Amino acid sequence: AQTVTQSQPEMSVQEAETVTLSCTYDTSESDYYLFWYKQPPSRQMILVIRQEAYKQQNATENRFSVNFQKAAKSFSLKISDSQLGDAAMYFCASMDSSYKLIFGSGTRLLVRP
Amino acid sequence: GAVVSQHPSWVICKSGTSVKIECRSLDFQATTMFWYRQFPKQSLMLMATSNEGSKATYEQGVEKDKFLINHASLTLSTLTVTSAHPEDSSFYICSAGAGDSQDTQYFGPGTRLTVL
């Protein structure tokens, strides 16, 4: 069974600053994927970044990067140069071999102008 | 990119009636689709896996007779909420993976169901 934990219900960041969202997970599988999804007020789920567990290199997508610590089962998201449009709910998720996505409880990100 | 649509985007129904929600993959074929439920200010909870041409598999605690899933073609899965009650009011979201890239799921825009 997979579990995903996000311990920060809400985070706030000043525009142009950097913020890190935390996520820990647990899985019994050796091959799995980890994701960060963004859900704006429209509620459309948007993929932010993904990480294959077998890859040691941390994934990056423009201003978004992850710190993947496999042994610690930690998968944090760093957002650099925060923009007003980054304000949203962010969900961490894991996927096992059945392709099921298990989501954390989410972190609401507020961006202060 | 791969697009998933849902219809309707919102629906209001009376208690005791049934409601059907459609999930379509517009530009790819999907042998597997997933249905999620999201209550206000909460996370997405996986309800079931929809398998083309076979029975859906439900997560623990989800009533299969309450939430009927049919995946009759490679581009369409339907979720029917039978004998809906106010506690079934929620946001329902589907996702699908494209071909060999099942590890990337594409999400529909969701359907808001309100049961009066």
Interface residues (C-beta under 8 A of the other chain):
Chain A: Y33 S42 R43 Q44 M45 L47 R50 F91 M95 S98 Y99 K100 L101 I102 F103 G104 S105 G106
Chain B: T32 F34 Q38 Q42 S43 L44 M45 L46 T49 F91 I93 S95 G97 Q102 D103 T104 Q105 F107 P109 G110
